[in-house]
Amino acid sequence: MHDAGIERASALITSLPKDADNVFVVLTARGLNSSLKIISRASEDSSFSKIKRAGADNVIMPDKIGGVHMASLIAQPDVLEFVDVITGKAAFDLEEISFKNCKSQFLNQTLGSLNLPENFGINILGMKSPDGGYVINPPDQTIISCDMKLFVLGTNEQVERLKQTVSA
């Protein structure tokens, strides 16, 4: 890990086939870099909490995700296909817009004042509020703060134009 530059790294993904090996990697990496974003794979339900306790920020269980995905294809095939299209194709971006480094003119304004659909052709699907909560379709009266994030849907060009407009 030292040779790979773990001390300078911002993120680590560990997806070894054995959960015990992932626990060891997470524990070691967290000890070497406390600010590291760590995402780990787990196969067994019982390993989920162990990997979290070892220091992983997120634990992904591919088999469980795959099963849910397959069941969703039966129950709501068009909804799932639509989500796959907007998140997997180059024509659309489902993007996270952070206001951490936004221009001061946007702070303390309302989301409605941005008029994103008209000015950028972008739709706001949700937001992560300053307290860490998630809001689906946040109201136009929501006040913009530097510690919030918007989840928006638009073309690559629309999203990039919004990022350039709001970023300081």
C-alpha positions as a printed Julia matrix, in Angstrom:
168×3 Matrix{Float64}:
   0.0     0.0     0.0
   2.9     2.34    0.71
   4.31    1.69   -2.77
   0.9     2.52   -4.27
   0.81    5.84   -2.39
  -1.95    5.1     0.11
  -0.98    8.15    2.19
  -1.81   10.46   -0.76
  -4.82    8.56   -2.07
  -8.31    9.98   -1.82
 -10.15    6.69   -2.34
  -9.71    2.93   -2.23
 -11.91    0.18   -3.62
 -11.31   -3.34   -2.4
 -13.16   -6.15   -4.12
 -11.24   -9.26   -3.21
 -13.2   -12.53   -3.38
 -12.82  -13.36    0.33
 -14.54  -11.08    2.86
 -11.8   -11.65    5.43
  -9.24  -10.29    2.97
 -11.38   -7.2     2.38
 -11.64   -6.64    6.15
  -7.84   -6.79    6.4
  -7.34   -4.37    3.5
  -9.9    -1.91    4.91
  -8.43   -2.06    8.4
  -4.89   -1.58    7.12
  -5.81    1.23    4.71
  -7.83    3.1     7.34
  -4.85    2.94    9.69
  -2.56    4.41    7.04
  -4.92    7.15    5.82
  -7.77    8.23    8.08
  -9.36   10.54    5.46
  -9.49    7.87    2.75
 -12.88    7.11    1.12
 -13.07    3.31    1.29
 -15.54    1.16   -0.63
 -15.46   -2.57   -0.09
 -17.15   -5.61   -1.51
 -18.81   -8.21    0.73
 -20.29  -11.58   -0.11
 -21.88  -12.57    3.2
 -24.47  -10.6     5.19
 -22.46  -11.31    8.34
 -19.42   -9.58    6.84
 -21.21   -6.31    6.16
 -20.96   -4.98    9.72
 -17.42   -6.29   10.17
 -16.2    -4.42    7.1
 -17.99   -1.26    8.26
 -16.4    -1.56   11.72
 -13.0    -2.02   10.07
 -13.45    1.42    8.52
 -15.21    1.13    5.15
 -17.41    4.08    4.21
 -19.56    1.92    1.95
 -20.0    -1.83    1.61
 -21.41   -3.22   -1.62
 -22.91   -6.68   -1.88
 -22.93   -7.46   -5.64
 -24.97  -10.66   -5.35
 -27.7    -8.91   -3.39
 -27.72   -5.95   -5.79
 -27.9    -8.33   -8.75
 -30.83  -10.19   -7.23
 -32.75   -6.99   -6.54
 -32.01   -5.8   -10.07
 -33.34   -9.03  -11.58
 -36.49   -8.92   -9.44
 -37.06   -5.31  -10.46
 -36.83   -6.32  -14.12
 -39.82   -8.58  -13.51
 -41.86   -6.19  -11.35
 -41.13   -2.88  -13.08
 -39.14   -3.51  -16.25
 -39.75   -0.14  -17.91
 -38.82    1.87  -14.81
 -35.59   -0.05  -14.39
 -34.76    0.2   -18.07
 -35.38    3.97  -17.91
 -33.01    4.3   -14.92
 -30.42    2.2   -16.76
 -30.73    4.48  -19.8
 -30.3     7.73  -17.86
 -27.43    6.47  -15.74
 -25.61    4.37  -18.31
 -25.78    6.17  -21.63
 -23.5     8.99  -22.74
 -26.39   11.25  -23.83
 -27.63   11.83  -20.27
 -25.96   12.58  -16.99
 -27.4    11.91  -13.58
 -24.92   14.11  -11.8
 -24.11   15.39   -8.33
 -23.61   19.16   -8.18
 -21.85   20.36   -5.04
 -22.21   23.95   -3.87
 -19.11   23.68   -1.67
 -17.08   25.92   -3.98
 -19.87   27.83   -5.65
 -19.86   31.5    -6.55
 -21.09   33.63   -3.65
 -23.94   35.04   -5.74
 -25.71   31.68   -5.53
 -25.53   31.27   -1.75
 -28.69   32.08    0.19
 -30.7    32.13   -3.04
 -33.57   29.71   -3.6
 -33.42   26.73   -5.92
 -36.33   28.27   -7.79
 -34.28   31.38   -8.53
 -31.84   29.24  -10.53
 -34.69   28.25  -12.86
 -32.66   25.24  -13.98
 -35.2    23.76  -16.42
 -35.55   27.03  -18.36
 -31.96   28.32  -18.06
 -30.09   25.03  -18.45
 -32.6    22.37  -19.54
 -31.82   20.49  -16.32
 -34.18   18.83  -13.86
 -33.47   18.53  -10.14
 -34.24   14.99   -9.0
 -33.1    15.38   -5.42
 -30.66   16.88   -3.0
 -28.49   16.02   -0.05
 -29.2    18.59    2.63
 -26.6    20.11    4.97
 -27.69   17.7     7.74
 -26.98   14.71    5.46
 -30.61   13.91    4.68
 -31.92   13.25    1.2
 -34.86   15.1    -0.33
 -36.63   13.96   -3.48
 -37.83   16.88   -5.67
 -36.76   19.62   -3.27
 -39.12   22.6    -3.21
 -38.25   25.77   -5.14
 -38.11   27.64   -1.8
 -35.09   25.59   -0.65
 -32.22   27.92    0.26
 -28.87   27.16   -1.39
 -26.01   26.63    1.05
 -22.37   25.65    0.53
 -22.84   22.28    2.2
 -25.64   20.95    0.0
 -25.57   18.83   -3.14
 -28.09   18.63   -5.96
 -28.77   15.53   -8.02
 -29.65   16.72  -11.51
 -30.55   15.13  -14.83
 -29.55   16.61  -18.15
 -27.37   16.12  -21.18
 -23.6    16.13  -20.74
 -23.43   19.64  -22.16
 -26.21   21.0   -19.92
 -24.64   19.59  -16.77
 -21.18   20.91  -17.68
 -22.6    24.37  -18.38
 -24.32   24.39  -14.96
 -21.12   23.29  -13.23
 -19.14   26.06  -14.93
 -21.78   28.63  -14.08
 -22.0    27.88  -10.35
 -18.36   26.95   -9.63
 -16.08   29.64   -8.28
